[in-house]
């Protein structure tokens, strides 16, 4: 493989990691500086709701994206990458479940309706598909593990569905940010800039994670 192509592959992962840090910073500043922080139990219902974007963006999307990148670009044997890939996706799945619980809890306590928006439909679809994909992959590739021919047959579909679910999660987050923006009537202020930049960087993160899938593994 040409040396230049290997360097570009490495650059993709480095830039994706930098985007991870930037998005995490923006979300933390947004929720803790402008939105009063987060809590699972609080008289302030906004704090409970704020737990939803926190764990969905950082835990579900960013960690899930890192899991996709890690499998191909972590140094060492493929078996090591597979274990890290599995554990990071487990963290992403648990974060997604917590995020769903938080938003239902906050809306129930605030007396607001559930599942009426496109954002909520996409979100339930993303977490359900993610859970199904994780369970199938766990039994096929980790324990007890299917035979080699079955794993080889499933692999292209596993990769394809994985990136589709990841992009669905990013699209869901984008629609959620738009809803939040309109609900709070954010205009030309610092919080509006943070929300907009978070959405923009999430899009770029999705681009670079997707690119990592089609690039060859670095050795």
PyMOL commands that place a pseudoatom at each C-alpha (Angstrom):
pseudoatom trace, name=CA, resn=UNK, resi=1, chain=A, elem=C, hetatm=0, pos=[0.000, 0.000, 0.000]
pseudoatom trace, name=CA, resn=UNK, resi=2, chain=A, elem=C, hetatm=0, pos=[1.370, 3.477, -0.840]
pseudoatom trace, name=CA, resn=UNK, resi=3, chain=A, elem=C, hetatm=0, pos=[2.878, 5.225, 2.153]
pseudoatom trace, name=CA, resn=UNK, resi=4, chain=A, elem=C, hetatm=0, pos=[0.901, 8.394, 1.472]
pseudoatom trace, name=CA, resn=UNK, resi=5, chain=A, elem=C, hetatm=0, pos=[-2.393, 6.532, 1.742]
pseudoatom trace, name=CA, resn=UNK, resi=6, chain=A, elem=C, hetatm=0, pos=[-1.406, 5.151, 5.147]
pseudoatom trace, name=CA, resn=UNK, resi=7, chain=A, elem=C, hetatm=0, pos=[-0.613, 8.657, 6.389]
pseudoatom trace, name=CA, resn=UNK, resi=8, chain=A, elem=C, hetatm=0, pos=[-4.013, 9.916, 5.256]
pseudoatom trace, name=CA, resn=UNK, resi=9, chain=A, elem=C, hetatm=0, pos=[-5.703, 7.035, 7.066]
pseudoatom trace, name=CA, resn=UNK, resi=10, chain=A, elem=C, hetatm=0, pos=[-3.891, 7.950, 10.263]
pseudoatom trace, name=CA, resn=UNK, resi=11, chain=A, elem=C, hetatm=0, pos=[-4.819, 11.606, 9.864]
pseudoatom trace, name=CA, resn=UNK, resi=12, chain=A, elem=C, hetatm=0, pos=[-8.491, 10.663, 9.660]
pseudoatom trace, name=CA, resn=UNK, resi=13, chain=A, elem=C, hetatm=0, pos=[-8.390, 8.982, 13.063]
pseudoatom trace, name=CA, resn=UNK, resi=14, chain=A, elem=C, hetatm=0, pos=[-6.426, 11.839, 14.643]
pseudoatom trace, name=CA, resn=UNK, resi=15, chain=A, elem=C, hetatm=0, pos=[-8.909, 14.414, 13.379]
pseudoatom trace, name=CA, resn=UNK, resi=16, chain=A, elem=C, hetatm=0, pos=[-11.843, 12.280, 14.581]
pseudoatom trace, name=CA, resn=UNK, resi=17, chain=A, elem=C, hetatm=0, pos=[-10.306, 12.152, 18.078]
pseudoatom trace, name=CA, resn=UNK, resi=18, chain=A, elem=C, hetatm=0, pos=[-9.873, 15.925, 18.068]
pseudoatom trace, name=CA, resn=UNK, resi=19, chain=A, elem=C, hetatm=0, pos=[-13.523, 16.314, 17.081]
pseudoatom trace, name=CA, resn=UNK, resi=20, chain=A, elem=C, hetatm=0, pos=[-14.452, 14.006, 19.975]
pseudoatom trace, name=CA, resn=UNK, resi=21, chain=A, elem=C, hetatm=0, pos=[-12.683, 16.344, 22.399]
pseudoatom trace, name=CA, resn=UNK, resi=22, chain=A, elem=C, hetatm=0, pos=[-14.154, 19.493, 20.831]
pseudoatom trace, name=CA, resn=UNK, resi=23, chain=A, elem=C, hetatm=0, pos=[-17.745, 18.196, 20.834]
pseudoatom trace, name=CA, resn=UNK, resi=24, chain=A, elem=C, hetatm=0, pos=[-17.444, 16.932, 24.405]
pseudoatom trace, name=CA, resn=UNK, resi=25, chain=A, elem=C, hetatm=0, pos=[-16.157, 20.337, 25.513]
pseudoatom trace, name=CA, resn=UNK, resi=26, chain=A, elem=C, hetatm=0, pos=[-18.977, 22.190, 23.754]
pseudoatom trace, name=CA, resn=UNK, resi=27, chain=A, elem=C, hetatm=0, pos=[-21.671, 19.921, 25.238]
pseudoatom trace, name=CA, resn=UNK, resi=28, chain=A, elem=C, hetatm=0, pos=[-20.276, 20.249, 28.763]
pseudoatom trace, name=CA, resn=UNK, resi=29, chain=A, elem=C, hetatm=0, pos=[-20.021, 24.041, 28.496]
pseudoatom trace, name=CA, resn=UNK, resi=30, chain=A, elem=C, hetatm=0, pos=[-23.528, 24.235, 27.055]
pseudoatom trace, name=CA, resn=UNK, resi=31, chain=A, elem=C, hetatm=0, pos=[-25.240, 22.085, 29.672]
pseudoatom trace, name=CA, resn=UNK, resi=32, chain=A, elem=C, hetatm=0, pos=[-23.306, 23.153, 32.771]
pseudoatom trace, name=CA, resn=UNK, resi=33, chain=A, elem=C, hetatm=0, pos=[-22.725, 26.822, 32.007]
pseudoatom trace, name=CA, resn=UNK, resi=34, chain=A, elem=C, hetatm=0, pos=[-25.927, 27.759, 30.165]
pseudoatom trace, name=CA, resn=UNK, resi=35, chain=A, elem=C, hetatm=0, pos=[-28.423, 25.051, 31.223]
pseudoatom trace, name=CA, resn=UNK, resi=36, chain=A, elem=C, hetatm=0, pos=[-27.928, 24.619, 35.015]
pseudoatom trace, name=CA, resn=UNK, resi=37, chain=A, elem=C, hetatm=0, pos=[-26.244, 21.196, 34.836]
pseudoatom trace, name=CA, resn=UNK, resi=38, chain=A, elem=C, hetatm=0, pos=[-27.654, 17.665, 34.866]
pseudoatom trace, name=CA, resn=UNK, resi=39, chain=A, elem=C, hetatm=0, pos=[-29.301, 15.339, 37.396]
pseudoatom trace, name=CA, resn=UNK, resi=40, chain=A, elem=C, hetatm=0, pos=[-31.302, 12.135, 37.380]
pseudoatom trace, name=CA, resn=UNK, resi=41, chain=A, elem=C, hetatm=0, pos=[-33.452, 13.226, 40.329]
pseudoatom trace, name=CA, resn=UNK, resi=42, chain=A, elem=C, hetatm=0, pos=[-34.186, 16.900, 40.837]
pseudoatom trace, name=CA, resn=UNK, resi=43, chain=A, elem=C, hetatm=0, pos=[-37.043, 19.326, 41.411]
pseudoatom trace, name=CA, resn=UNK, resi=44, chain=A, elem=C, hetatm=0, pos=[-35.640, 21.171, 38.416]
pseudoatom trace, name=CA, resn=UNK, resi=45, chain=A, elem=C, hetatm=0, pos=[-37.010, 19.118, 35.486]
pseudoatom trace, name=CA, resn=UNK, resi=46, chain=A, elem=C, hetatm=0, pos=[-34.633, 20.795, 33.060]
pseudoatom trace, name=CA, resn=UNK, resi=47, chain=A, elem=C, hetatm=0, pos=[-31.669, 19.184, 34.829]
pseudoatom trace, name=CA, resn=UNK, resi=48, chain=A, elem=C, hetatm=0, pos=[-33.219, 15.752, 34.334]
pseudoatom trace, name=CA, resn=UNK, resi=49, chain=A, elem=C, hetatm=0, pos=[-33.846, 16.492, 30.672]
pseudoatom trace, name=CA, resn=UNK, resi=50, chain=A, elem=C, hetatm=0, pos=[-30.279, 17.768, 30.255]
pseudoatom trace, name=CA, resn=UNK, resi=51, chain=A, elem=C, hetatm=0, pos=[-29.004, 14.306, 31.099]
pseudoatom trace, name=CA, resn=UNK, resi=52, chain=A, elem=C, hetatm=0, pos=[-30.501, 13.175, 27.782]
pseudoatom trace, name=CA, resn=UNK, resi=53, chain=A, elem=C, hetatm=0, pos=[-28.310, 15.230, 25.394]
pseudoatom trace, name=CA, resn=UNK, resi=54, chain=A, elem=C, hetatm=0, pos=[-25.277, 14.684, 27.642]
pseudoatom trace, name=CA, resn=UNK, resi=55, chain=A, elem=C, hetatm=0, pos=[-25.259, 10.887, 27.504]
pseudoatom trace, name=CA, resn=UNK, resi=56, chain=A, elem=C, hetatm=0, pos=[-26.708, 10.605, 23.999]
pseudoatom trace, name=CA, resn=UNK, resi=57, chain=A, elem=C, hetatm=0, pos=[-24.092, 12.838, 22.387]
pseudoatom trace, name=CA, resn=UNK, resi=58, chain=A, elem=C, hetatm=0, pos=[-21.025, 11.926, 24.433]
pseudoatom trace, name=CA, resn=UNK, resi=59, chain=A, elem=C, hetatm=0, pos=[-21.880, 8.353, 25.395]
pseudoatom trace, name=CA, resn=UNK, resi=60, chain=A, elem=C, hetatm=0, pos=[-24.025, 7.028, 22.562]
pseudoatom trace, name=CA, resn=UNK, resi=61, chain=A, elem=C, hetatm=0, pos=[-22.654, 8.875, 19.519]
pseudoatom trace, name=CA, resn=UNK, resi=62, chain=A, elem=C, hetatm=0, pos=[-19.077, 9.831, 20.347]
pseudoatom trace, name=CA, resn=UNK, resi=63, chain=A, elem=C, hetatm=0, pos=[-18.135, 6.639, 22.178]
pseudoatom trace, name=CA, resn=UNK, resi=64, chain=A, elem=C, hetatm=0, pos=[-19.976, 4.619, 19.535]
pseudoatom trace, name=CA, resn=UNK, resi=65, chain=A, elem=C, hetatm=0, pos=[-17.993, 6.385, 16.837]
pseudoatom trace, name=CA, resn=UNK, resi=66, chain=A, elem=C, hetatm=0, pos=[-14.756, 5.711, 18.690]
pseudoatom trace, name=CA, resn=UNK, resi=67, chain=A, elem=C, hetatm=0, pos=[-15.710, 2.030, 18.819]
pseudoatom trace, name=CA, resn=UNK, resi=68, chain=A, elem=C, hetatm=0, pos=[-16.007, 1.971, 15.033]
pseudoatom trace, name=CA, resn=UNK, resi=69, chain=A, elem=C, hetatm=0, pos=[-12.622, 3.655, 14.586]
pseudoatom trace, name=CA, resn=UNK, resi=70, chain=A, elem=C, hetatm=0, pos=[-10.861, 1.601, 17.260]
pseudoatom trace, name=CA, resn=UNK, resi=71, chain=A, elem=C, hetatm=0, pos=[-11.567, -1.776, 15.694]
pseudoatom trace, name=CA, resn=UNK, resi=72, chain=A, elem=C, hetatm=0, pos=[-9.540, -0.929, 12.590]
pseudoatom trace, name=CA, resn=UNK, resi=73, chain=A, elem=C, hetatm=0, pos=[-6.908, 1.440, 13.894]
pseudoatom trace, name=CA, resn=UNK, resi=74, chain=A, elem=C, hetatm=0, pos=[-5.951, 0.286, 17.396]
pseudoatom trace, name=CA, resn=UNK, resi=75, chain=A, elem=C, hetatm=0, pos=[-2.321, -0.939, 17.488]
pseudoatom trace, name=CA, resn=UNK, resi=76, chain=A, elem=C, hetatm=0, pos=[-1.803, -4.658, 18.004]
pseudoatom trace, name=CA, resn=UNK, resi=77, chain=A, elem=C, hetatm=0, pos=[-3.731, -7.772, 17.114]
pseudoatom trace, name=CA, resn=UNK, resi=78, chain=A, elem=C, hetatm=0, pos=[-7.271, -7.822, 15.758]
pseudoatom trace, name=CA, resn=UNK, resi=79, chain=A, elem=C, hetatm=0, pos=[-8.410, -9.712, 18.870]
pseudoatom trace, name=CA, resn=UNK, resi=80, chain=A, elem=C, hetatm=0, pos=[-7.442, -6.719, 21.031]
pseudoatom trace, name=CA, resn=UNK, resi=81, chain=A, elem=C, hetatm=0, pos=[-9.314, -4.366, 18.747]
pseudoatom trace, name=CA, resn=UNK, resi=82, chain=A, elem=C, hetatm=0, pos=[-12.350, -6.635, 18.850]
pseudoatom trace, name=CA, resn=UNK, resi=83, chain=A, elem=C, hetatm=0, pos=[-12.504, -6.558, 22.672]
pseudoatom trace, name=CA, resn=UNK, resi=84, chain=A, elem=C, hetatm=0, pos=[-12.129, -2.768, 22.825]
pseudoatom trace, name=CA, resn=UNK, resi=85, chain=A, elem=C, hetatm=0, pos=[-14.699, -2.447, 20.024]
pseudoatom trace, name=CA, resn=UNK, resi=86, chain=A, elem=C, hetatm=0, pos=[-17.131, -4.600, 22.022]
pseudoatom trace, name=CA, resn=UNK, resi=87, chain=A, elem=C, hetatm=0, pos=[-16.616, -2.752, 25.316]
pseudoatom trace, name=CA, resn=UNK, resi=88, chain=A, elem=C, hetatm=0, pos=[-16.921, 0.723, 23.802]
pseudoatom trace, name=CA, resn=UNK, resi=89, chain=A, elem=C, hetatm=0, pos=[-20.127, -0.276, 22.052]
pseudoatom trace, name=CA, resn=UNK, resi=90, chain=A, elem=C, hetatm=0, pos=[-21.447, -1.628, 25.350]
pseudoatom trace, name=CA, resn=UNK, resi=91, chain=A, elem=C, hetatm=0, pos=[-20.755, 1.754, 26.963]
pseudoatom trace, name=CA, resn=UNK, resi=92, chain=A, elem=C, hetatm=0, pos=[-22.528, 3.443, 24.051]
pseudoatom trace, name=CA, resn=UNK, resi=93, chain=A, elem=C, hetatm=0, pos=[-25.530, 1.135, 24.374]
pseudoatom trace, name=CA, resn=UNK, resi=94, chain=A, elem=C, hetatm=0, pos=[-25.857, 1.679, 28.129]
pseudoatom trace, name=CA, resn=UNK, resi=95, chain=A, elem=C, hetatm=0, pos=[-25.506, 5.433, 27.613]
pseudoatom trace, name=CA, resn=UNK, resi=96, chain=A, elem=C, hetatm=0, pos=[-28.258, 5.342, 25.004]
pseudoatom trace, name=CA, resn=UNK, resi=97, chain=A, elem=C, hetatm=0, pos=[-30.577, 3.442, 27.328]
pseudoatom trace, name=CA, resn=UNK, resi=98, chain=A, elem=C, hetatm=0, pos=[-29.876, 5.919, 30.136]
pseudoatom trace, name=CA, resn=UNK, resi=99, chain=A, elem=C, hetatm=0, pos=[-30.573, 8.803, 27.766]
pseudoatom trace, name=CA, resn=UNK, resi=100, chain=A, elem=C, hetatm=0, pos=[-33.928, 7.319, 26.750]
pseudoatom trace, name=CA, resn=UNK, resi=101, chain=A, elem=C, hetatm=0, pos=[-34.881, 6.738, 30.396]
pseudoatom trace, name=CA, resn=UNK, resi=102, chain=A, elem=C, hetatm=0, pos=[-33.904, 10.307, 31.300]
pseudoatom trace, name=CA, resn=UNK, resi=103, chain=A, elem=C, hetatm=0, pos=[-36.011, 11.943, 28.593]
pseudoatom trace, name=CA, resn=UNK, resi=104, chain=A, elem=C, hetatm=0, pos=[-39.085, 9.815, 29.378]
pseudoatom trace, name=CA, resn=UNK, resi=105, chain=A, elem=C, hetatm=0, pos=[-38.650, 10.527, 33.097]
pseudoatom trace, name=CA, resn=UNK, resi=106, chain=A, elem=C, hetatm=0, pos=[-38.305, 14.277, 32.604]
pseudoatom trace, name=CA, resn=UNK, resi=107, chain=A, elem=C, hetatm=0, pos=[-41.337, 14.504, 30.336]
pseudoatom trace, name=CA, resn=UNK, resi=108, chain=A, elem=C, hetatm=0, pos=[-43.469, 12.364, 32.635]
pseudoatom trace, name=CA, resn=UNK, resi=109, chain=A, elem=C, hetatm=0, pos=[-42.629, 14.491, 35.668]
pseudoatom trace, name=CA, resn=UNK, resi=110, chain=A, elem=C, hetatm=0, pos=[-43.206, 17.693, 33.681]
pseudoatom trace, name=CA, resn=UNK, resi=111, chain=A, elem=C, hetatm=0, pos=[-46.516, 16.419, 32.277]
pseudoatom trace, name=CA, resn=UNK, resi=112, chain=A, elem=C, hetatm=0, pos=[-45.360, 16.605, 28.655]
pseudoatom trace, name=CA, resn=UNK, resi=113, chain=A, elem=C, hetatm=0, pos=[-46.346, 14.173, 25.866]
pseudoatom trace, name=CA, resn=UNK, resi=114, chain=A, elem=C, hetatm=0, pos=[-43.950, 11.522, 24.531]
pseudoatom trace, name=CA, resn=UNK, resi=115, chain=A, elem=C, hetatm=0, pos=[-43.095, 10.225, 21.073]
pseudoatom trace, name=CA, resn=UNK, resi=116, chain=A, elem=C, hetatm=0, pos=[-44.774, 12.930, 19.005]
pseudoatom trace, name=CA, resn=UNK, resi=117, chain=A, elem=C, hetatm=0, pos=[-41.804, 14.269, 17.028]
pseudoatom trace, name=CA, resn=UNK, resi=118, chain=A, elem=C, hetatm=0, pos=[-39.583, 12.972, 14.241]
pseudoatom trace, name=CA, resn=UNK, resi=119, chain=A, elem=C, hetatm=0, pos=[-36.655, 13.253, 16.653]
pseudoatom trace, name=CA, resn=UNK, resi=120, chain=A, elem=C, hetatm=0, pos=[-38.267, 10.814, 19.088]
pseudoatom trace, name=CA, resn=UNK, resi=121, chain=A, elem=C, hetatm=0, pos=[-39.166, 8.350, 16.316]
pseudoatom trace, name=CA, resn=UNK, resi=122, chain=A, elem=C, hetatm=0, pos=[-35.623, 8.396, 14.957]
pseudoatom trace, name=CA, resn=UNK, resi=123, chain=A, elem=C, hetatm=0, pos=[-34.201, 8.055, 18.459]
pseudoatom trace, name=CA, resn=UNK, resi=124, chain=A, elem=C, hetatm=0, pos=[-36.210, 4.962, 19.347]
pseudoatom trace, name=CA, resn=UNK, resi=125, chain=A, elem=C, hetatm=0, pos=[-35.332, 3.456, 15.962]
pseudoatom trace, name=CA, resn=UNK, resi=126, chain=A, elem=C, hetatm=0, pos=[-31.625, 4.132, 16.502]
pseudoatom trace, name=CA, resn=UNK, resi=127, chain=A, elem=C, hetatm=0, pos=[-31.394, 2.666, 20.013]
pseudoatom trace, name=CA, resn=UNK, resi=128, chain=A, elem=C, hetatm=0, pos=[-33.513, -0.375, 19.069]
pseudoatom trace, name=CA, resn=UNK, resi=129, chain=A, elem=C, hetatm=0, pos=[-31.432, -1.094, 15.962]
pseudoatom trace, name=CA, resn=UNK, resi=130, chain=A, elem=C, hetatm=0, pos=[-28.227, -0.563, 17.941]
pseudoatom trace, name=CA, resn=UNK, resi=131, chain=A, elem=C, hetatm=0, pos=[-29.329, -3.057, 20.595]
pseudoatom trace, name=CA, resn=UNK, resi=132, chain=A, elem=C, hetatm=0, pos=[-30.292, -5.667, 18.001]
pseudoatom trace, name=CA, resn=UNK, resi=133, chain=A, elem=C, hetatm=0, pos=[-26.988, -5.187, 16.163]
pseudoatom trace, name=CA, resn=UNK, resi=134, chain=A, elem=C, hetatm=0, pos=[-25.006, -5.512, 19.391]
pseudoatom trace, name=CA, resn=UNK, resi=135, chain=A, elem=C, hetatm=0, pos=[-26.717, -8.712, 20.506]
pseudoatom trace, name=CA, resn=UNK, resi=136, chain=A, elem=C, hetatm=0, pos=[-26.363, -10.332, 17.080]
pseudoatom trace, name=CA, resn=UNK, resi=137, chain=A, elem=C, hetatm=0, pos=[-22.686, -9.364, 16.811]
pseudoatom trace, name=CA, resn=UNK, resi=138, chain=A, elem=C, hetatm=0, pos=[-21.938, -10.536, 20.360]
pseudoatom trace, name=CA, resn=UNK, resi=139, chain=A, elem=C, hetatm=0, pos=[-23.196, -14.046, 19.694]
pseudoatom trace, name=CA, resn=UNK, resi=140, chain=A, elem=C, hetatm=0, pos=[-21.769, -14.216, 16.173]
pseudoatom trace, name=CA, resn=UNK, resi=141, chain=A, elem=C, hetatm=0, pos=[-18.284, -12.808, 16.796]
pseudoatom trace, name=CA, resn=UNK, resi=142, chain=A, elem=C, hetatm=0, pos=[-17.583, -13.065, 20.518]
pseudoatom trace, name=CA, resn=UNK, resi=143, chain=A, elem=C, hetatm=0, pos=[-19.480, -15.715, 22.446]
pseudoatom trace, name=CA, resn=UNK, resi=144, chain=A, elem=C, hetatm=0, pos=[-20.076, -18.471, 21.583]
pseudoatom trace, name=CA, resn=UNK, resi=145, chain=A, elem=C, hetatm=0, pos=[-19.041, -17.351, 18.097]
pseudoatom trace, name=CA, resn=UNK, resi=146, chain=A, elem=C, hetatm=0, pos=[-20.338, -18.601, 14.769]
pseudoatom trace, name=CA, resn=UNK, resi=147, chain=A, elem=C, hetatm=0, pos=[-18.238, -20.657, 12.373]
pseudoatom trace, name=CA, resn=UNK, resi=148, chain=A, elem=C, hetatm=0, pos=[-15.802, -18.858, 10.089]
pseudoatom trace, name=CA, resn=UNK, resi=149, chain=A, elem=C, hetatm=0, pos=[-17.975, -18.992, 6.982]
pseudoatom trace, name=CA, resn=UNK, resi=150, chain=A, elem=C, hetatm=0, pos=[-20.990, -17.551, 8.810]
pseudoatom trace, name=CA, resn=UNK, resi=151, chain=A, elem=C, hetatm=0, pos=[-18.906, -14.745, 10.293]
pseudoatom trace, name=CA, resn=UNK, resi=152, chain=A, elem=C, hetatm=0, pos=[-17.487, -13.940, 6.871]
pseudoatom trace, name=CA, resn=UNK, resi=153, chain=A, elem=C, hetatm=0, pos=[-20.999, -13.816, 5.398]
pseudoatom trace, name=CA, resn=UNK, resi=154, chain=A, elem=C, hetatm=0, pos=[-22.290, -11.568, 8.166]
pseudoatom trace, name=CA, resn=UNK, resi=155, chain=A, elem=C, hetatm=0, pos=[-19.304, -9.203, 8.216]
pseudoatom trace, name=CA, resn=UNK, resi=156, chain=A, elem=C, hetatm=0, pos=[-20.262, -6.942, 5.263]
pseudoatom trace, name=CA, resn=UNK, resi=157, chain=A, elem=C, hetatm=0, pos=[-23.779, -6.593, 6.655]
pseudoatom trace, name=CA, resn=UNK, resi=158, chain=A, elem=C, hetatm=0, pos=[-22.431, -5.955, 10.143]
pseudoatom trace, name=CA, resn=UNK, resi=159, chain=A, elem=C, hetatm=0, pos=[-20.261, -3.113, 8.818]
pseudoatom trace, name=CA, resn=UNK, resi=160, chain=A, elem=C, hetatm=0, pos=[-23.041, -1.686, 6.655]
pseudoatom trace, name=CA, resn=UNK, resi=161, chain=A, elem=C, hetatm=0, pos=[-25.700, -1.768, 9.372]
pseudoatom trace, name=CA, resn=UNK, resi=162, chain=A, elem=C, hetatm=0, pos=[-23.225, -0.428, 11.919]
pseudoatom trace, name=CA, resn=UNK, resi=163, chain=A, elem=C, hetatm=0, pos=[-22.506, 2.698, 9.919]
pseudoatom trace, name=CA, resn=UNK, resi=164, chain=A, elem=C, hetatm=0, pos=[-26.196, 3.138, 9.028]
pseudoatom trace, name=CA, resn=UNK, resi=165, chain=A, elem=C, hetatm=0, pos=[-27.155, 3.003, 12.711]
pseudoatom trace, name=CA, resn=UNK, resi=166, chain=A, elem=C, hetatm=0, pos=[-24.343, 5.393, 13.606]
pseudoatom trace, name=CA, resn=UNK, resi=167, chain=A, elem=C, hetatm=0, pos=[-25.467, 7.891, 10.951]
pseudoatom trace, name=CA, resn=UNK, resi=168, chain=A, elem=C, hetatm=0, pos=[-29.064, 7.475, 12.123]
pseudoatom trace, name=CA, resn=UNK, resi=169, chain=A, elem=C, hetatm=0, pos=[-27.937, 8.383, 15.655]
pseudoatom trace, name=CA, resn=UNK, resi=170, chain=A, elem=C, hetatm=0, pos=[-26.112, 11.468, 14.376]
pseudoatom trace, name=CA, resn=UNK, resi=171, chain=A, elem=C, hetatm=0, pos=[-29.157, 12.502, 12.328]
pseudoatom trace, name=CA, resn=UNK, resi=172, chain=A, elem=C, hetatm=0, pos=[-31.316, 12.054, 15.412]
pseudoatom trace, name=CA, resn=UNK, resi=173, chain=A, elem=C, hetatm=0, pos=[-29.004, 14.292, 17.421]
pseudoatom trace, name=CA, resn=UNK, resi=174, chain=A, elem=C, hetatm=0, pos=[-29.133, 16.957, 14.723]
pseudoatom trace, name=CA, resn=UNK, resi=175, chain=A, elem=C, hetatm=0, pos=[-32.939, 16.995, 14.773]
pseudoatom trace, name=CA, resn=UNK, resi=176, chain=A, elem=C, hetatm=0, pos=[-32.827, 17.131, 18.572]
pseudoatom trace, name=CA, resn=UNK, resi=177, chain=A, elem=C, hetatm=0, pos=[-30.545, 20.167, 18.511]
pseudoatom trace, name=CA, resn=UNK, resi=178, chain=A, elem=C, hetatm=0, pos=[-32.920, 21.895, 16.085]
pseudoatom trace, name=CA, resn=UNK, resi=179, chain=A, elem=C, hetatm=0, pos=[-35.872, 21.162, 18.392]
pseudoatom trace, name=CA, resn=UNK, resi=180, chain=A, elem=C, hetatm=0, pos=[-33.938, 22.458, 21.393]
pseudoatom trace, name=CA, resn=UNK, resi=181, chain=A, elem=C, hetatm=0, pos=[-32.926, 25.567, 19.468]
pseudoatom trace, name=CA, resn=UNK, resi=182, chain=A, elem=C, hetatm=0, pos=[-36.509, 26.386, 18.495]
pseudoatom trace, name=CA, resn=UNK, resi=183, chain=A, elem=C, hetatm=0, pos=[-38.014, 25.471, 21.872]
pseudoatom trace, name=CA, resn=UNK, resi=184, chain=A, elem=C, hetatm=0, pos=[-35.675, 27.806, 23.747]
pseudoatom trace, name=CA, resn=UNK, resi=185, chain=A, elem=C, hetatm=0, pos=[-35.910, 30.467, 21.014]
pseudoatom trace, name=CA, resn=UNK, resi=186, chain=A, elem=C, hetatm=0, pos=[-32.162, 30.826, 20.808]
pseudoatom trace, name=CA, resn=UNK, resi=187, chain=A, elem=C, hetatm=0, pos=[-30.993, 33.559, 18.489]
pseudoatom trace, name=CA, resn=UNK, resi=188, chain=A, elem=C, hetatm=0, pos=[-27.758, 35.515, 18.202]
pseudoatom trace, name=CA, resn=UNK, resi=189, chain=A, elem=C, hetatm=0, pos=[-26.086, 34.714, 21.505]
pseudoatom trace, name=CA, resn=UNK, resi=190, chain=A, elem=C, hetatm=0, pos=[-23.299, 32.513, 22.855]
pseudoatom trace, name=CA, resn=UNK, resi=191, chain=A, elem=C, hetatm=0, pos=[-25.556, 29.549, 23.596]
pseudoatom trace, name=CA, resn=UNK, resi=192, chain=A, elem=C, hetatm=0, pos=[-26.926, 29.585, 20.058]
pseudoatom trace, name=CA, resn=UNK, resi=193, chain=A, elem=C, hetatm=0, pos=[-23.374, 29.490, 18.697]
pseudoatom trace, name=CA, resn=UNK, resi=194, chain=A, elem=C, hetatm=0, pos=[-22.497, 26.539, 20.916]
pseudoatom trace, name=CA, resn=UNK, resi=195, chain=A, elem=C, hetatm=0, pos=[-25.578, 24.587, 19.807]
pseudoatom trace, name=CA, resn=UNK, resi=196, chain=A, elem=C, hetatm=0, pos=[-24.890, 25.318, 16.138]
pseudoatom trace, name=CA, resn=UNK, resi=197, chain=A, elem=C, hetatm=0, pos=[-21.200, 24.439, 16.359]
pseudoatom trace, name=CA, resn=UNK, resi=198, chain=A, elem=C, hetatm=0, pos=[-22.070, 21.221, 18.198]
pseudoatom trace, name=CA, resn=UNK, resi=199, chain=A, elem=C, hetatm=0, pos=[-24.323, 20.216, 15.313]
pseudoatom trace, name=CA, resn=UNK, resi=200, chain=A, elem=C, hetatm=0, pos=[-21.696, 21.142, 12.730]
pseudoatom trace, name=CA, resn=UNK, resi=201, chain=A, elem=C, hetatm=0, pos=[-18.925, 19.211, 14.476]
pseudoatom trace, name=CA, resn=UNK, resi=202, chain=A, elem=C, hetatm=0, pos=[-21.184, 16.189, 14.908]
pseudoatom trace, name=CA, resn=UNK, resi=203, chain=A, elem=C, hetatm=0, pos=[-21.659, 16.168, 11.139]
pseudoatom trace, name=CA, resn=UNK, resi=204, chain=A, elem=C, hetatm=0, pos=[-17.885, 16.310, 10.615]
pseudoatom trace, name=CA, resn=UNK, resi=205, chain=A, elem=C, hetatm=0, pos=[-17.386, 13.541, 13.174]
pseudoatom trace, name=CA, resn=UNK, resi=206, chain=A, elem=C, hetatm=0, pos=[-19.831, 11.370, 11.228]
pseudoatom trace, name=CA, resn=UNK, resi=207, chain=A, elem=C, hetatm=0, pos=[-17.929, 12.073, 8.010]
pseudoatom trace, name=CA, resn=UNK, resi=208, chain=A, elem=C, hetatm=0, pos=[-14.569, 11.065, 9.452]
pseudoatom trace, name=CA, resn=UNK, resi=209, chain=A, elem=C, hetatm=0, pos=[-15.889, 7.982, 11.226]
pseudoatom trace, name=CA, resn=UNK, resi=210, chain=A, elem=C, hetatm=0, pos=[-17.546, 6.862, 7.984]
pseudoatom trace, name=CA, resn=UNK, resi=211, chain=A, elem=C, hetatm=0, pos=[-14.304, 7.467, 6.116]
pseudoatom trace, name=CA, resn=UNK, resi=212, chain=A, elem=C, hetatm=0, pos=[-12.449, 5.301, 8.616]
pseudoatom trace, name=CA, resn=UNK, resi=213, chain=A, elem=C, hetatm=0, pos=[-14.692, 2.381, 7.679]
pseudoatom trace, name=CA, resn=UNK, resi=214, chain=A, elem=C, hetatm=0, pos=[-13.677, 2.418, 4.018]
pseudoatom trace, name=CA, resn=UNK, resi=215, chain=A, elem=C, hetatm=0, pos=[-9.976, 3.003, 4.644]
pseudoatom trace, name=CA, resn=UNK, resi=216, chain=A, elem=C, hetatm=0, pos=[-7.674, -0.023, 5.135]
pseudoatom trace, name=CA, resn=UNK, resi=217, chain=A, elem=C, hetatm=0, pos=[-6.462, -0.945, 8.590]
pseudoatom trace, name=CA, resn=UNK, resi=218, chain=A, elem=C, hetatm=0, pos=[-3.228, 0.662, 9.806]
pseudoatom trace, name=CA, resn=UNK, resi=219, chain=A, elem=C, hetatm=0, pos=[-0.545, -1.758, 10.911]
for i in range(1, 219): cmd.bond("trace and resi %d" % i, "trace and resi %d" % (i + 1))
show_as sticks, trace
zoom trace
